[in-house]
Amino acid sequence: MTPENRDSTHHVLRWVVLSVEAPPPSEAIQLAEALRRLGARALDRRQGRAMAWIPDPPSPEELLRQAELAVRTHTSLTGARVRWRWCSSAEMEREWRAGSRLIRTGARTLIASSDDEIEAPPDGVLVRLRPGPAFGDGSHPTTRSSVAMLERLVDSGDWIADVGTGSGVLAIAAALLGAGRVLAFESDEMVARVAEENIRLNRVQDGVQLHHLEVGPQDLASRGPFQGIVANLEPGILLPLAKGFRAALADDGGWLVVSGVPRGERAAVLHGLEGRGLELDMEDLHQGWWTGAFRAFGDTL
């Protein structure tokens, strides 16, 4: 990583934008996860192409090689060519702002860009997000399903944890829906800065506390008990935290919402969580992504 591409506060000054012919919907999930593992901070589908934004990689050529391997491995697009270009942070923000749109999630929640001049709906909440490099702009099915479940689960005054907060959208939504206190955890320093900006933008900094931390099982338990935990994480990160989720939940009706689970991995996630004193309460499958809400039962294991 070259010093001239970072400023004194360590903000990313340029990105690599990858694009490839969009795969069939049945293959899009696997490709998205592969690109996330390569460091993608934002994903989108535009004009028939899958797009990924990756912050200033040390070797664009090596990144391109790995991206082409991911396309061959996870899709049927064996002859598809991956394109790449540099993009400044200012250009990226303009592109995302131009493509932003008002999104309704659940029955009462709207998600909008910071530039949209709209008011919160009657008897509802409005989450404003600054266009930026963090997952959770409201367009992804996992975010929509998670917000819909939060609407049904959050009670006034609840103590809630958001593990892997990304843009902060779920933590902010929980606070606006009435949670008394939300602890939001994010391991990526750059993404945590985006979440912090969004927390201030929505004026919920008194109710949402951001922690720059890679969460382990004991980190949650030592800060609980929580009435609720939400974790929009891929299964490889989610399942090792299963014991910590249960230990951190209140015994009297504590709930856990998990998302970021491809349909084909539902059974493995169910097995891993139900074996830890958690019982499936409701679930949603949207565009190939599974979201489940669990209730704690019995004593902490």
C-alpha positions as protocol buffer text, in pm:
chain_id: "A"
residue {
  index: 1
  type: MET
  ca { x: 0 y: 0 z: 0 }
}
residue {
  index: 2
  type: THR
  ca { x: 164 y: 320 z: -110 }
}
residue {
  index: 3
  type: PRO
  ca { x: 181 y: 611 z: 138 }
}
residue {
  index: 4
  type: GLU
  ca { x: 75 y: 869 z: -122 }
}
residue {
  index: 5
  type: ASN
  ca { x: -270 y: 708 z: -141 }
}
residue {
  index: 6
  type: ARG
  ca { x: -349 y: 768 z: 226 }
}
residue {
  index: 7
  type: ASP
  ca { x: -401 y: 1101 z: 399 }
}
residue {
  index: 8
  type: SER
  ca { x: -291 y: 1190 z: 751 }
}
residue {
  index: 9
  type: THR
  ca { x: -610 y: 1050 z: 904 }
}
residue {
  index: 10
  type: HIS
  ca { x: -577 y: 720 z: 715 }
}
residue {
  index: 11
  type: HIS
  ca { x: -881 y: 776 z: 495 }
}
residue {
  index: 12
  type: VAL
  ca { x: -875 y: 584 z: 170 }
}
residue {
  index: 13
  type: LEU
  ca { x: -807 y: 817 z: -121 }
}
residue {
  index: 14
  type: ARG
  ca { x: -861 y: 571 z: -403 }
}
residue {
  index: 15
  type: TRP
  ca { x: -1036 y: 244 z: -474 }
}
residue {
  index: 16
  type: VAL
  ca { x: -1023 y: -32 z: -729 }
}
residue {
  index: 17
  type: VAL
  ca { x: -1362 y: -87 z: -892 }
}
residue {
  index: 18
  type: LEU
  ca { x: -1409 y: -439 z: -1028 }
}
residue {
  index: 19
  type: SER
  ca { x: -1690 y: -525 z: -1268 }
}
residue {
  index: 20
  type: VAL
  ca { x: -1795 y: -844 z: -1440 }
}
residue {
  index: 21
  type: GLU
  ca { x: -2101 y: -965 z: -1626 }
}
residue {
  index: 22
  type: ALA
  ca { x: -2366 y: -1032 z: -1361 }
}
residue {
  index: 23
  type: PRO
  ca { x: -2405 y: -1406 z: -1299 }
}
residue {
  index: 24
  type: PRO
  ca { x: -2743 y: -1582 z: -1278 }
}
residue {
  index: 25
  type: PRO
  ca { x: -2927 y: -1508 z: -950 }
}
residue {
  index: 26
  type: SER
  ca { x: -2857 y: -1858 z: -820 }
}
residue {
  index: 27
  type: GLU
  ca { x: -2482 y: -1785 z: -840 }
}
residue {
  index: 28
  type: ALA
  ca { x: -2482 y: -1420 z: -730 }
}
residue {
  index: 29
  type: ILE
  ca { x: -2467 y: -1500 z: -358 }
}
residue {
  index: 30
  type: GLN
  ca { x: -2154 y: -1713 z: -385 }
}
residue {
  index: 31
  type: LEU
  ca { x: -1979 y: -1451 z: -600 }
}
residue {
  index: 32
  type: ALA
  ca { x: -2074 y: -1171 z: -359 }
}
residue {
  index: 33
  type: GLU
  ca { x: -1929 y: -1362 z: -64 }
}
residue {
  index: 34
  type: ALA
  ca { x: -1610 y: -1435 z: -257 }
}
residue {
  index: 35
  type: LEU
  ca { x: -1568 y: -1066 z: -341 }
}
residue {
  index: 36
  type: ARG
  ca { x: -1627 y: -971 z: 21 }
}
residue {
  index: 37
  type: ARG
  ca { x: -1348 y: -1207 z: 122 }
}
residue {
  index: 38
  type: LEU
  ca { x: -1121 y: -1026 z: -125 }
}
residue {
  index: 39
  type: GLY
  ca { x: -1188 y: -704 z: 64 }
}
residue {
  index: 40
  type: ALA
  ca { x: -1491 y: -551 z: -110 }
}
residue {
  index: 41
  type: ARG
  ca { x: -1648 y: -280 z: 103 }
}
residue {
  index: 42
  type: ALA
  ca { x: -1942 y: -223 z: -129 }
}
residue {
  index: 43
  type: LEU
  ca { x: -2123 y: -433 z: -388 }
}
residue {
  index: 44
  type: ASP
  ca { x: -2385 y: -343 z: -643 }
}
residue {
  index: 45
  type: ARG
  ca { x: -2544 y: -455 z: -970 }
}
residue {
  index: 46
  type: ARG
  ca { x: -2557 y: -191 z: -1243 }
}
residue {
  index: 47
  type: GLN
  ca { x: -2650 y: -220 z: -1609 }
}
residue {
  index: 48
  type: GLY
  ca { x: -2614 y: -597 z: -1608 }
}
residue {
  index: 49
  type: ARG
  ca { x: -2276 y: -603 z: -1435 }
}
residue {
  index: 50
  type: ALA
  ca { x: -2173 y: -705 z: -1082 }
}
residue {
  index: 51
  type: MET
  ca { x: -1962 y: -429 z: -923 }
}
residue {
  index: 52
  type: ALA
  ca { x: -1725 y: -434 z: -625 }
}
residue {
  index: 53
  type: TRP
  ca { x: -1534 y: -146 z: -460 }
}
residue {
  index: 54
  type: ILE
  ca { x: -1209 y: -244 z: -286 }
}
residue {
  index: 55
  type: PRO
  ca { x: -988 y: 5 z: -99 }
}
residue {
  index: 56
  type: ASP
  ca { x: -641 y: 70 z: -241 }
}
residue {
  index: 57
  type: PRO
  ca { x: -504 y: -285 z: -276 }
}
residue {
  index: 58
  type: PRO
  ca { x: -125 y: -337 z: -264 }
}
residue {
  index: 59
  type: SER
  ca { x: -134 y: -506 z: -607 }
}
residue {
  index: 60
  type: PRO
  ca { x: -427 y: -445 z: -843 }
}
residue {
  index: 61
  type: GLU
  ca { x: -289 y: -712 z: -1076 }
}
residue {
  index: 62
  type: GLU
  ca { x: -297 y: -976 z: -800 }
}
residue {
  index: 63
  type: LEU
  ca { x: -645 y: -863 z: -696 }
}
residue {
  index: 64
  type: LEU
  ca { x: -761 y: -900 z: -1057 }
}
residue {
  index: 65
  type: ARG
  ca { x: -615 y: -1251 z: -1073 }
}
residue {
  index: 66
  type: GLN
  ca { x: -797 y: -1352 z: -754 }
}
residue {
  index: 67
  type: ALA
  ca { x: -1121 y: -1194 z: -875 }
}
residue {
  index: 68
  type: GLU
  ca { x: -1105 y: -1385 z: -1204 }
}
residue {
  index: 69
  type: LEU
  ca { x: -1045 y: -1706 z: -1008 }
}
residue {
  index: 70
  type: ALA
  ca { x: -1349 y: -1628 z: -790 }
}
residue {
  index: 71
  type: VAL
  ca { x: -1565 y: -1578 z: -1100 }
}
residue {
  index: 72
  type: ARG
  ca { x: -1450 y: -1910 z: -1250 }
}
residue {
  index: 73
  type: THR
  ca { x: -1494 y: -2093 z: -919 }
}
residue {
  index: 74
  type: HIS
  ca { x: -1830 y: -1959 z: -809 }
}
residue {
  index: 75
  type: THR
  ca { x: -2015 y: -1894 z: -1137 }
}
residue {
  index: 76
  type: SER
  ca { x: -2075 y: -2049 z: -1475 }
}
residue {
  index: 77
  type: LEU
  ca { x: -1923 y: -1742 z: -1646 }
}
residue {
  index: 78
  type: THR
  ca { x: -1604 y: -1921 z: -1741 }
}
residue {
  index: 79
  type: GLY
  ca { x: -1523 y: -1682 z: -2025 }
}
residue {
  index: 80
  type: ALA
  ca { x: -1628 y: -1359 z: -1854 }
}
residue {
  index: 81
  type: ARG
  ca { x: -1367 y: -1085 z: -1833 }
}
residue {
  index: 82
  type: VAL
  ca { x: -1323 y: -892 z: -1510 }
}
residue {
  index: 83
  type: ARG
  ca { x: -1263 y: -522 z: -1570 }
}
residue {
  index: 84
  type: TRP
  ca { x: -1102 y: -285 z: -1324 }
}
residue {
  index: 85
  type: ARG
  ca { x: -1036 y: 84 z: -1284 }
}
residue {
  index: 86
  type: TRP
  ca { x: -916 y: 329 z: -1022 }
}
residue {
  index: 87
  type: CYS
  ca { x: -1173 y: 548 z: -849 }
}
residue {
  index: 88
  type: SER
  ca { x: -1112 y: 828 z: -599 }
}
residue {
  index: 89
  type: SER
  ca { x: -1315 y: 845 z: -277 }
}
residue {
  index: 90
  type: ALA
  ca { x: -1483 y: 1160 z: -406 }
}
residue {
  index: 91
  type: GLU
  ca { x: -1581 y: 983 z: -729 }
}
residue {
  index: 92
  type: MET
  ca { x: -1707 y: 683 z: -535 }
}
residue {
  index: 93
  type: GLU
  ca { x: -1923 y: 900 z: -313 }
}
residue {
  index: 94
  type: ARG
  ca { x: -2070 y: 1077 z: -619 }
}
residue {
  index: 95
  type: GLU
  ca { x: -2146 y: 742 z: -784 }
}
residue {
  index: 96
  type: TRP
  ca { x: -2322 y: 607 z: -477 }
}
residue {
  index: 97
  type: ARG
  ca { x: -2511 y: 930 z: -422 }
}
residue {
  index: 98
  type: ALA
  ca { x: -2631 y: 926 z: -781 }
}
residue {
  index: 99
  type: GLY
  ca { x: -2748 y: 568 z: -744 }
}
residue {
  index: 100
  type: SER
  ca { x: -2908 y: 607 z: -401 }
}
residue {
  index: 101
  type: ARG
  ca { x: -3278 y: 549 z: -364 }
}
residue {
  index: 102
  type: LEU
  ca { x: -3543 y: 554 z: -97 }
}
residue {
  index: 103
  type: ILE
  ca { x: -3584 y: 206 z: 48 }
}
residue {
  index: 104
  type: ARG
  ca { x: -3871 y: 79 z: 260 }
}
residue {
  index: 105
  type: THR
  ca { x: -3781 y: -204 z: 494 }
}
residue {
  index: 106
  type: GLY
  ca { x: -4035 y: -373 z: 713 }
}
residue {
  index: 107
  type: ALA
  ca { x: -4362 y: -194 z: 776 }
}
residue {
  index: 108
  type: ARG
  ca { x: -4238 y: 122 z: 949 }
}
residue {
  index: 109
  type: THR
  ca { x: -3881 y: 194 z: 844 }
}
residue {
  index: 110
  type: LEU
  ca { x: -3746 y: 402 z: 557 }
}
residue {
  index: 111
  type: ILE
  ca { x: -3377 y: 415 z: 464 }
}
residue {
  index: 112
  type: ALA
  ca { x: -3261 y: 717 z: 266 }
}
residue {
  index: 113
  type: SER
  ca { x: -2944 y: 892 z: 158 }
}
residue {
  index: 114
  type: SER
  ca { x: -2825 y: 1182 z: 369 }
}
residue {
  index: 115
  type: ASP
  ca { x: -2910 y: 1408 z: 73 }
}
residue {
  index: 116
  type: ASP
  ca { x: -3277 y: 1309 z: 45 }
}
residue {
  index: 117
  type: GLU
  ca { x: -3512 y: 1583 z: 163 }
}
residue {
  index: 118
  type: ILE
  ca { x: -3784 y: 1372 z: 317 }
}
residue {
  index: 119
  type: GLU
  ca { x: -3940 y: 1339 z: 661 }
}
residue {
  index: 120
  type: ALA
  ca { x: -3990 y: 1031 z: 875 }
}
residue {
  index: 121
  type: PRO
  ca { x: -4324 y: 862 z: 797 }
}
residue {
  index: 122
  type: PRO
  ca { x: -4610 y: 893 z: 1048 }
}
residue {
  index: 123
  type: ASP
  ca { x: -4572 y: 620 z: 1313 }
}
residue {
  index: 124
  type: GLY
  ca { x: -4246 y: 517 z: 1148 }
}
residue {
  index: 125
  type: VAL
  ca { x: -3874 y: 586 z: 1149 }
}
residue {
  index: 126
  type: LEU
  ca { x: -3630 y: 727 z: 895 }
}
residue {
  index: 127
  type: VAL
  ca { x: -3268 y: 610 z: 885 }
}
residue {
  index: 128
  type: ARG
  ca { x: -3035 y: 839 z: 691 }
}
residue {
  index: 129
  type: LEU
  ca { x: -2707 y: 700 z: 558 }
}
residue {
  index: 130
  type: ARG
  ca { x: -2414 y: 886 z: 411 }
}
residue {
  index: 131
  type: PRO
  ca { x: -2300 y: 719 z: 87 }
}
residue {
  index: 132
  type: GLY
  ca { x: -1983 y: 534 z: 174 }
}
residue {
  index: 133
  type: PRO
  ca { x: -1781 y: 212 z: 184 }
}
residue {
  index: 134
  type: ALA
  ca { x: -1974 y: 7 z: 437 }
}
residue {
  index: 135
  type: PHE
  ca { x: -2218 y: -280 z: 404 }
}
residue {
  index: 136
  type: GLY
  ca { x: -2575 y: -200 z: 498 }
}
residue {
  index: 137
  type: ASP
  ca { x: -2717 y: 66 z: 266 }
}
residue {
  index: 138
  type: GLY
  ca { x: -3060 y: -91 z: 295 }
}
residue {
  index: 139
  type: SER
  ca { x: -3069 y: -240 z: -52 }
}
residue {
  index: 140
  type: HIS
  ca { x: -2943 y: -586 z: 42 }
}
residue {
  index: 141
  type: PRO
  ca { x: -3204 y: -851 z: 133 }
}
residue {
  index: 142
  type: THR
  ca { x: -3026 y: -930 z: 460 }
}
residue {
  index: 143
  type: THR
  ca { x: -3058 y: -570 z: 579 }
}
residue {
  index: 144
  type: ARG
  ca { x: -3425 y: -551 z: 484 }
}
residue {
  index: 145
  type: SER
  ca { x: -3512 y: -878 z: 657 }
}
residue {
  index: 146
  type: SER
  ca { x: -3316 y: -782 z: 969 }
}
residue {
  index: 147
  type: VAL
  ca { x: -3491 y: -445 z: 998 }
}
residue {
  index: 148
  type: ALA
  ca { x: -3831 y: -610 z: 953 }
}
residue {
  index: 149
  type: MET
  ca { x: -3755 y: -844 z: 1242 }
}
residue {
  index: 150
  type: LEU
  ca { x: -3625 y: -561 z: 1460 }
}
residue {
  index: 151
  type: GLU
  ca { x: -3957 y: -386 z: 1411 }
}
residue {
  index: 152
  type: ARG
  ca { x: -4131 y: -688 z: 1565 }
}
residue {
  index: 153
  type: LEU
  ca { x: -3880 y: -758 z: 1842 }
}
residue {
  index: 154
  type: VAL
  ca { x: -3747 y: -431 z: 1982 }
}
residue {
  index: 155
  type: ASP
  ca { x: -3926 y: -308 z: 2294 }
}
residue {
  index: 156
  type: SER
  ca { x: -3885 y: 31 z: 2453 }
}
residue {
  index: 157
  type: GLY
  ca { x: -3575 y: 47 z: 2669 }
}
residue {
  index: 158
  type: ASP
  ca { x: -3416 y: -276 z: 2542 }
}
residue {
  index: 159
  type: TRP
  ca { x: -3040 y: -326 z: 2576 }
}
residue {
  index: 160
  type: ILE
  ca { x: -2922 y: -451 z: 2234 }
}
residue {
  index: 161
  type: ALA
  ca { x: -2595 y: -551 z: 2065 }
}
residue {
  index: 162
  type: ASP
  ca { x: -2525 y: -519 z: 1692 }
}
residue {
  index: 163
  type: VAL
  ca { x: -2231 y: -742 z: 1596 }
}
residue {
  index: 164
  type: GLY
  ca { x: -2063 y: -639 z: 1272 }
}
residue {
  index: 165
  type: THR
  ca { x: -2251 y: -311 z: 1243 }
}
residue {
  index: 166
  type: GLY
  ca { x: -2111 y: -206 z: 902 }
}
residue {
  index: 167
  type: SER
  ca { x: -2278 y: 123 z: 812 }
}
residue {
  index: 168
  type: GLY
  ca { x: -2455 y: 119 z: 1149 }
}
residue {
  index: 169
  type: VAL
  ca { x: -2796 y: 84 z: 984 }
}
residue {
  index: 170
  type: LEU
  ca { x: -2928 y: -188 z: 1216 }
}
residue {
  index: 171
  type: ALA
  ca { x: -2798 y: -23 z: 1533 }
}
residue {
  index: 172
  type: ILE
  ca { x: -2950 y: 309 z: 1426 }
}
residue {
  index: 173
  type: ALA
  ca { x: -3282 y: 145 z: 1335 }
}
residue {
  index: 174
  type: ALA
  ca { x: -3294 y: -30 z: 1673 }
}
residue {
  index: 175
  type: ALA
  ca { x: -3235 y: 298 z: 1855 }
}
residue {
  index: 176
  type: LEU
  ca { x: -3500 y: 479 z: 1654 }
}
residue {
  index: 177
  type: LEU
  ca { x: -3743 y: 192 z: 1717 }
}
residue {
  index: 178
  type: GLY
  ca { x: -3710 y: 250 z: 2091 }
}
residue {
  index: 179
  type: ALA
  ca { x: -3411 y: 55 z: 2222 }
}
residue {
  index: 180
  type: GLY
  ca { x: -3270 y: 211 z: 2536 }
}
residue {
  index: 181
  type: ARG
  ca { x: -2907 y: 135 z: 2456 }
}
residue {
  index: 182
  type: VAL
  ca { x: -2733 y: -24 z: 2157 }
}
residue {
  index: 183
  type: LEU
  ca { x: -2373 y: -147 z: 2159 }
}
residue {
  index: 184
  type: ALA
  ca { x: -2249 y: -157 z: 1799 }
}
residue {
  index: 185
  type: PHE
  ca { x: -1934 y: -358 z: 1723 }
}
residue {
  index: 186
  type: GLU
  ca { x: -1721 y: -322 z: 1409 }
}
residue {
  index: 187
  type: SER
  ca { x: -1372 y: -467 z: 1357 }
}
residue {
  index: 188
  type: ASP
  ca { x: -1283 y: -267 z: 1044 }
}
residue {
  index: 189
  type: GLU
  ca { x: -1149 y: 76 z: 1137 }
}
residue {
  index: 190
  type: MET
  ca { x: -1249 y: 240 z: 810 }
}
residue {
  index: 191
  type: VAL
  ca { x: -1602 y: 101 z: 821 }
}
residue {
  index: 192
  type: ALA
  ca { x: -1632 y: 199 z: 1188 }
}
residue {
  index: 193
  type: ARG
  ca { x: -1567 y: 561 z: 1087 }
}
residue {
  index: 194
  type: VAL
  ca { x: -1856 y: 543 z: 839 }
}
residue {
  index: 195
  type: ALA
  ca { x: -2081 y: 400 z: 1112 }
}
residue {
  index: 196
  type: GLU
  ca { x: -1979 y: 677 z: 1350 }
}
residue {
  index: 197
  type: GLU
  ca { x: -2071 y: 941 z: 1091 }
}
residue {
  index: 198
  type: ASN
  ca { x: -2410 y: 778 z: 1035 }
}
residue {
  index: 199
  type: ILE
  ca { x: -2477 y: 758 z: 1408 }
}
residue {
  index: 200
  type: ARG
  ca { x: -2417 y: 1131 z: 1439 }
}
residue {
  index: 201
  type: LEU
  ca { x: -2618 y: 1202 z: 1124 }
}
residue {
  index: 202
  type: ASN
  ca { x: -2921 y: 1031 z: 1280 }
}
residue {
  index: 203
  type: ARG
  ca { x: -2864 y: 1201 z: 1618 }
}
residue {
  index: 204
  type: VAL
  ca { x: -2863 y: 875 z: 1812 }
}
residue {
  index: 205
  type: GLN
  ca { x: -2515 y: 905 z: 1960 }
}
residue {
  index: 206
  type: ASP
  ca { x: -2665 y: 912 z: 2312 }
}
residue {
  index: 207
  type: GLY
  ca { x: -2826 y: 574 z: 2252 }
}
residue {
  index: 208
  type: VAL
  ca { x: -2572 y: 398 z: 2028 }
}
residue {
  index: 209
  type: GLN
  ca { x: -2222 y: 324 z: 2154 }
}
residue {
  index: 210
  type: LEU
  ca { x: -1973 y: 220 z: 1888 }
}
residue {
  index: 211
  type: HIS
  ca { x: -1688 y: -19 z: 1970 }
}
residue {
  index: 212
  type: HIS
  ca { x: -1400 y: -76 z: 1726 }
}
residue {
  index: 213
  type: LEU
  ca { x: -1352 y: -440 z: 1820 }
}
residue {
  index: 214
  type: GLU
  ca { x: -1337 y: -787 z: 1666 }
}
residue {
  index: 215
  type: VAL
  ca { x: -1592 y: -956 z: 1888 }
}
residue {
  index: 216
  type: GLY
  ca { x: -1519 y: -1286 z: 2060 }
}
residue {
  index: 217
  type: PRO
  ca { x: -1764 y: -1494 z: 2269 }
}
residue {
  index: 218
  type: GLN
  ca { x: -1647 y: -1346 z: 2599 }
}
residue {
  index: 219
  type: ASP
  ca { x: -1672 y: -988 z: 2474 }
}
residue {
  index: 220
  type: LEU
  ca { x: -2049 y: -1018 z: 2446 }
}
residue {
  index: 221
  type: ALA
  ca { x: -2103 y: -1209 z: 2769 }
}
residue {
  index: 222
  type: SER
  ca { x: -1905 y: -956 z: 2972 }
}
residue {
  index: 223
  type: ARG
  ca { x: -2122 y: -671 z: 2845 }
}
residue {
  index: 224
  type: GLY
  ca { x: -2460 y: -843 z: 2876 }
}
residue {
  index: 225
  type: PRO
  ca { x: -2718 y: -948 z: 2947 }
}
residue {
  index: 226
  type: PHE
  ca { x: -2886 y: -811 z: 2635 }
}
residue {
  index: 227
  type: GLN
  ca { x: -3255 y: -828 z: 2556 }
}
residue {
  index: 228
  type: GLY
  ca { x: -3154 y: -869 z: 2192 }
}
residue {
  index: 229
  type: ILE
  ca { x: -2857 y: -925 z: 1961 }
}
residue {
  index: 230
  type: VAL
  ca { x: -2850 y: -876 z: 1585 }
}
residue {
  index: 231
  type: ALA
  ca { x: -2568 y: -1019 z: 1374 }
}
residue {
  index: 232
  type: ASN
  ca { x: -2566 y: -977 z: 995 }
}
residue {
  index: 233
  type: LEU
  ca { x: -2256 y: -1191 z: 935 }
}
residue {
  index: 234
  type: GLU
  ca { x: -2147 y: -1470 z: 707 }
}
residue {
  index: 235
  type: PRO
  ca { x: -2175 y: -1819 z: 867 }
}
residue {
  index: 236
  type: GLY
  ca { x: -1800 y: -1863 z: 900 }
}
residue {
  index: 237
  type: ILE
  ca { x: -1791 y: -1568 z: 1140 }
}
residue {
  index: 238
  type: LEU
  ca { x: -2134 y: -1625 z: 1291 }
}
residue {
  index: 239
  type: LEU
  ca { x: -2110 y: -1984 z: 1413 }
}
residue {
  index: 240
  type: PRO
  ca { x: -1795 y: -1948 z: 1628 }
}
residue {
  index: 241
  type: LEU
  ca { x: -1987 y: -1682 z: 1824 }
}
residue {
  index: 242
  type: ALA
  ca { x: -2287 y: -1908 z: 1897 }
}
residue {
  index: 243
  type: LYS
  ca { x: -2191 y: -1986 z: 2256 }
}
residue {
  index: 244
  type: GLY
  ca { x: -2118 y: -1620 z: 2322 }
}
residue {
  index: 245
  type: PHE
  ca { x: -2457 y: -1516 z: 2182 }
}
residue {
  index: 246
  type: ARG
  ca { x: -2644 y: -1739 z: 2426 }
}
residue {
  index: 247
  type: ALA
  ca { x: -2428 y: -1644 z: 2723 }
}
residue {
  index: 248
  type: ALA
  ca { x: -2490 y: -1275 z: 2654 }
}
residue {
  index: 249
  type: LEU
  ca { x: -2869 y: -1298 z: 2621 }
}
residue {
  index: 250
  type: ALA
  ca { x: -3119 y: -1244 z: 2899 }
}
residue {
  index: 251
  type: ASP
  ca { x: -3279 y: -1571 z: 3006 }
}
residue {
  index: 252
  type: ASP
  ca { x: -3630 y: -1423 z: 3010 }
}
residue {
  index: 253
  type: GLY
  ca { x: -3711 y: -1398 z: 2641 }
}
residue {
  index: 254
  type: GLY
  ca { x: -3380 y: -1275 z: 2503 }
}
residue {
  index: 255
  type: TRP
  ca { x: -3369 y: -1286 z: 2123 }
}
residue {
  index: 256
  type: LEU
  ca { x: -3108 y: -1320 z: 1851 }
}
residue {
  index: 257
  type: VAL
  ca { x: -3146 y: -1217 z: 1486 }
}
residue {
  index: 258
  type: VAL
  ca { x: -2894 y: -1366 z: 1244 }
}
residue {
  index: 259
  type: SER
  ca { x: -2867 y: -1280 z: 878 }
}
residue {
  index: 260
  type: GLY
  ca { x: -2611 y: -1292 z: 600 }
}
residue {
  index: 261
  type: VAL
  ca { x: -2677 y: -1664 z: 556 }
}
residue {
  index: 262
  type: PRO
  ca { x: -2703 y: -1809 z: 204 }
}
residue {
  index: 263
  type: ARG
  ca { x: -3000 y: -2041 z: 166 }
}
residue {
  index: 264
  type: GLY
  ca { x: -2778 y: -2348 z: 131 }
}
residue {
  index: 265
  type: GLU
  ca { x: -2618 y: -2287 z: 471 }
}
residue {
  index: 266
  type: ARG
  ca { x: -2943 y: -2251 z: 669 }
}
residue {
  index: 267
  type: ALA
  ca { x: -2930 y: -2606 z: 807 }
}
residue {
  index: 268
  type: ALA
  ca { x: -2574 y: -2566 z: 937 }
}
residue {
  index: 269
  type: VAL
  ca { x: -2656 y: -2238 z: 1109 }
}
residue {
  index: 270
  type: LEU
  ca { x: -2973 y: -2383 z: 1263 }
}
residue {
  index: 271
  type: HIS
  ca { x: -2779 y: -2680 z: 1396 }
}
residue {
  index: 272
  type: GLY
  ca { x: -2507 y: -2459 z: 1540 }
}
residue {
  index: 273
  type: LEU
  ca { x: -2745 y: -2223 z: 1721 }
}
residue {
  index: 274
  type: GLU
  ca { x: -3016 y: -2464 z: 1835 }
}
residue {
  index: 275
  type: GLY
  ca { x: -2749 y: -2670 z: 2008 }
}
residue {
  index: 276
  type: ARG
  ca { x: -2666 y: -2367 z: 2224 }
}
residue {
  index: 277
  type: GLY
  ca { x: -2999 y: -2309 z: 2397 }
}
residue {
  index: 278
  type: LEU
  ca { x: -3156 y: -2104 z: 2118 }
}
residue {
  index: 279
  type: GLU
  ca { x: -3488 y: -2189 z: 1953 }
}
residue {
  index: 280
  type: LEU
  ca { x: -3599 y: -2067 z: 1610 }
}
residue {
  index: 281
  type: ASP
  ca { x: -3890 y: -1825 z: 1648 }
}
residue {
  index: 282
  type: MET
  ca { x: -3934 y: -1686 z: 1294 }
}
residue {
  index: 283
  type: GLU
  ca { x: -3750 y: -1685 z: 965 }
}
residue {
  index: 284
  type: ASP
  ca { x: -3743 y: -1516 z: 627 }
}
residue {
  index: 285
  type: LEU
  ca { x: -3594 y: -1618 z: 291 }
}
residue {
  index: 286
  type: HIS
  ca { x: -3545 y: -1335 z: 44 }
}
residue {
  index: 287
  type: GLN
  ca { x: -3358 y: -1352 z: -285 }
}
residue {
  index: 288
  type: GLY
  ca { x: -3158 y: -1651 z: -169 }
}
residue {
  index: 289
  type: TRP
  ca { x: -3058 y: -1506 z: 169 }
}
residue {
  index: 290
  type: TRP
  ca { x: -3191 y: -1649 z: 497 }
}
residue {
  index: 291
  type: THR
  ca { x: -3261 y: -1454 z: 815 }
}
residue {
  index: 292
  type: GLY
  ca { x: -3369 y: -1616 z: 1141 }
}
residue {
  index: 293
  type: ALA
  ca { x: -3484 y: -1493 z: 1481 }
}
residue {
  index: 294
  type: PHE
  ca { x: -3417 y: -1713 z: 1783 }
}
residue {
  index: 295
  type: ARG
  ca { x: -3533 y: -1707 z: 2145 }
}
residue {
  index: 296
  type: ALA
  ca { x: -3318 y: -1806 z: 2441 }
}
residue {
  index: 297
  type: PHE
  ca { x: -3446 y: -2087 z: 2657 }
}
residue {
  index: 298
  type: GLY
  ca { x: -3318 y: -2268 z: 2963 }
}
residue {
  index: 299
  type: ASP
  ca { x: -3014 y: -2163 z: 3162 }
}
residue {
  index: 300
  type: THR
  ca { x: -2706 y: -2015 z: 3000 }
}
residue {
  index: 301
  type: LEU
  ca { x: -2482 y: -2294 z: 2874 }
}
